[in-house]
Every structure is written in structure tokens, then in C-alpha cells.
């Protein structure tokens, strides 16, 4: 019998309430903490976001493109404890110092079966010069899809209906995949707007640093 996952629960003001099971947290829509890590790349003057494609038979949100690596913080854990998700889901090793914290961004999702109210502790990682292959957790992540930042933003804002990304895990470098907004996990508009602002600041700072060298 698998161990029941227990989570800290909070008020909307991030005040601790008590510890509940993950199933109960999602059933009741209780606020809880999660770890979100976005891998970003800047190459040849272009900016990219790396998305994970969730395993097709996952219980929650199967097959959607989502945050590069993410997971729940269990009861008593600190935000950076979530760094384990990078190893577990993607098979890569990163040092805590490589994670750039952009703070807490609330993330609200609901389906017919769960109400998911998260305080997402969001981190960015400059993954521009990393060359090691991903070793994906097969029952969690199907593939890694790279999408140009401006194309993603145009799609989200409705200026484009279809964009082209690259599948980094097919064995064929840069194999093209056609994407519509329906392929992306439907995080709230406020969440996407918040992370996009952070992406833009990251890419602008990196570009400025490159020009100064």
C-alpha cells in the first residue's frame, strides 16, 4: 500500500492551518504549496521556454504541456526541497544556487475531479549551455518541448492559432511539433501573465549582460 501524501494547508493569506492528505486537499480546494521550476534558454538571439509534456495516462491533466518541472511540497518541507523534482522528473542534477527565485505566484486550477489552489514557489533556471540529455520519468513525463517565448505569448494572447515547437526527446534533434493553445495546461491567465513578466525580465537581463561582455 502506497504511503499517503500529506500536505500543509493554508489560508488565502498564506497562514498555516493544518496538515491534510493530498486527496482531501484537492477535494476541498484547500490552499497548499508547490514547487515550480521553469528551464529557459537563450540561443542565437532567440528566447525559449522548455515545457514538459505530461504522461498521457497521468491521473491529473494527462497529455498537457506544463511547467518544466513541478511538484507538491509535502508537510514540513521548504520551497527549495522541491529541487528533487528536477532529478525525479527530468533526470538532471542542478545546484540550489542555479535556481533563481521569483517569489510566490498563486496558481488556481479546477476540473471535474479536483480543485487545485496552489501557492507556487516559482524558480527560473538558465539552461542555455546545458548539453546533458534528459532522462525522463516515464510514468510522469512524456517529452520535453521547446517553444520560442514570443511565439508562446502570441498564442496565449490569441494573436496566433498555431505555433511550432521542437521535441527535444524524440531522438531527432529539433523535431518540429505543431501546437495550439489547447495543448497547454490551462493555468489561470494571471499565473501565465506573472511568469511571462519574469521570463521577459530574465531574457532582457541576460541579453544585456551578453552585450556588455
C-alpha positions in Angstrom: 0.0 0.0 0.0 1.5 3.4 -1.1 2.2 6.0 1.6 -0.5 8.7 1.7 1.0 12.1 0.7 0.4 14.7 3.4 0.4 18.5 2.7 0.4 21.6 4.8 -2.7 23.7 4.2 -3.1 27.5 4.4 -5.5 30.4 4.4 -5.6 32.7 1.3 -3.2 34.9 3.3 -0.6 32.0 3.5 -1.3 31.4 7.2 -0.7 27.8 8.2 -3.9 25.8 9.1 -3.1 22.1 9.5 -1.9 19.0 7.6 -4.3 17.1 5.3 -4.0 14.3 2.8 -3.4 15.3 -0.8 -6.7 13.8 -1.9 -8.6 15.8 0.8 -6.7 19.0 -0.2 -7.8 18.7 -3.8 -11.3 17.6 -3.0 -11.9 20.5 -0.7 -9.9 23.1 -2.7 -7.6 23.9 0.2 -4.6 26.1 -0.4 -1.2 24.3 -0.3 2.4 24.8 -1.5 4.0 23.7 -4.7 7.5 24.0 -6.4 7.5 25.3 -10.0 10.8 25.4 -12.0 11.0 26.7 -15.5 14.0 26.0 -17.6 14.8 28.8 -20.1 17.3 29.1 -22.9 18.7 32.0 -25.0 20.4 30.9 -28.2 21.3 32.8 -31.3 19.3 35.8 -30.2 16.2 33.8 -29.6 14.5 33.1 -26.2 13.0 29.7 -25.4 10.8 28.1 -22.7 11.1 24.3 -22.0 7.8 22.6 -21.3 7.2 19.1 -20.1 4.5 17.1 -21.8 2.7 15.2 -19.1 2.4 11.5 -19.4 -0.8 10.5 -21.3 -2.1 8.3 -18.5 -1.5 10.6 -15.5 -4.4 11.0 -13.2 -4.4 14.8 -13.4 -4.1 16.8 -16.6 -2.8 14.0 -18.8 -1.0 15.0 -22.0 -0.9 18.7 -21.5 2.2 20.9 -21.8 3.1 22.2 -18.4 5.9 23.7 -16.2 9.2 22.1 -16.9 9.4 20.5 -13.5 6.9 20.9 -10.7 5.5 19.1 -7.7 3.8 19.4 -4.3 5.7 20.4 -1.2 4.9 17.8 1.5 4.1 18.7 5.1 7.0 20.4 6.7 9.1 20.9 3.6 10.7 24.2 2.5 10.4 25.6 -1.1 13.8 24.5 -2.2 13.2 20.9 -1.1 11.3 20.8 -4.4 14.5 20.7 -6.3 14.2 16.9 -6.2 11.6 17.2 -8.9 14.3 18.1 -11.5 16.0 14.8 -10.8 12.9 12.7 -10.4 11.0 14.0 -13.5 13.8 15.1 -15.8 16.8 13.1 -14.7 19.0 16.2 -14.4 21.1 17.5 -11.5 21.1 21.2 -10.6 22.6 23.1 -7.7 20.4 25.2 -5.5 22.5 28.2 -6.5 21.4 27.8 -10.1 17.7 28.4 -9.2 16.5 32.0 -9.5 13.6 32.6 -7.2 10.9 35.0 -8.5 8.6 34.5 -5.4 5.2 33.0 -4.9 2.7 33.1 -7.7 -0.8 31.8 -6.9 -2.0 29.1 -9.3 -5.7 28.0 -9.5 -6.9 25.1 -11.5 -10.1 23.0 -11.3 -11.5 20.1 -13.2 -14.5 17.8 -12.6 -12.5 15.8 -10.1 -10.2 18.3 -8.2 -9.9 21.9 -7.1 -6.3 22.8 -7.1 -5.4 26.0 -5.2 -1.6 26.4 -5.1 0.9 28.8 -3.7 3.5 28.2 -6.4 7.1 28.9 -5.3 8.4 29.8 -8.8 12.1 29.4 -9.9 13.8 30.1 -13.2 17.0 28.3 -14.4 19.3 29.4 -17.2 19.6 26.2 -19.2 21.2 27.7 -22.3 24.5 25.9 -22.2 23.5 22.6 -20.7 24.0 19.6 -23.1 23.2 16.5 -21.0 20.2 14.5 -22.2 17.0 14.4 -20.2 16.3 11.0 -18.5 12.5 11.3 -18.2 10.4 9.6 -15.5 8.3 7.6 -18.0 5.2 7.5 -15.9 5.2 11.3 -15.3 6.7 13.0 -18.4 6.3 12.0 -22.0 8.7 14.5 -23.6 10.3 18.0 -23.4 9.0 20.6 -25.9 10.9 23.7 -26.6 8.9 26.8 -27.6 10.1 30.2 -28.6 8.9 32.7 -25.9 7.4 35.3 -28.3 5.5 32.6 -30.2 4.1 31.2 -26.9 3.0 34.6 -25.8 1.4 35.3 -29.1 -0.5 32.0 -28.9 -1.7 32.7 -25.3 -2.9 36.2 -26.2 -4.8 34.9 -29.2 -2.7 36.5 -31.9 -1.7 33.1 -33.3 -3.8 29.9 -33.6 -0.9 27.5 -34.2 2.8 27.7 -33.4 5.7 25.3 -34.0 7.9 23.9 -31.2 10.7 21.4 -31.0 10.6 18.0 -29.3 13.9 17.6 -27.6 13.3 14.0 -26.5 12.5 12.1 -29.7 16.0 11.2 -30.7 15.7 13.6 -33.7 17.2 17.0 -32.8 14.6 19.7 -33.0 11.8 17.6 -34.5 9.0 20.1 -35.1 5.6 19.8 -33.4 2.6 21.9 -34.1 0.9 23.3 -31.1 -2.4 25.1 -30.3 -3.5 26.7 -27.0 -5.5 23.5 -26.3 -2.2 21.7 -25.9 -1.2 23.8 -22.8 -2.3 23.1 -19.3 -5.0 25.8 -18.5 -3.3 27.7 -15.7 -5.1 30.9 -14.8 -4.4 33.9 -17.0 -2.9 35.8 -14.0 -0.4 32.9 -13.5 0.7 33.0 -17.1 0.9 36.8 -17.2 3.0 36.7 -14.0 5.5 34.1 -15.2 5.7 35.8 -18.6 6.8 39.1 -17.0 9.5 37.1 -15.1 10.6 35.4 -18.3 10.9 38.7 -20.1 13.0 40.3 -17.3 15.2 37.2 -17.3 15.8 37.3 -21.0 16.4 41.1 -21.1 18.9 40.9 -18.3 20.7 38.0 -20.0 20.8 39.8 -23.3 22.1 43.0 -21.7 24.9 41.0 -19.9 25.9 39.4 -23.2 26.2 42.8 -24.9 28.3 44.1 -22.1 30.9 41.3 -22.4 
